[in-house]
Amino acid sequence: MAVFDVSKFMLEEEVLSSSATKSPAKQREALLKFFVIIAIAISLESLVFVFDAGTKDITTLIYPTLLLVSAILVVVGLGVYQRLTRDDGQ
């Protein structure tokens, strides 16, 4: 499902719309939307792996946990990016 969502986004942004006429705000919005899709995909995948590792072999739980931590870091990075690139005249 995540692959379908990413491919739909890429089709809309790169094929159907002209990137030459996009303002920096629209480009920033597209980048943010892309990274949100990636963060959601990583989060869902890591949660599935955590539950799968928890039922089979608890010793393999470290890898899905690190994947979940990386998803959290992506979300925090998106927050920092939005904070630093906001357009309110400061």
Secondary structure, DSSP 8 states (H G I E B T S, - for coil): -HHHHHHHHHIIIIIIS-GGG--HHHHHHHHHHHHHHHHHHHHHHHHHHHHHHHHH-GGGGHHHHHHHHHHHHHHHHHHHHHHHH--S--
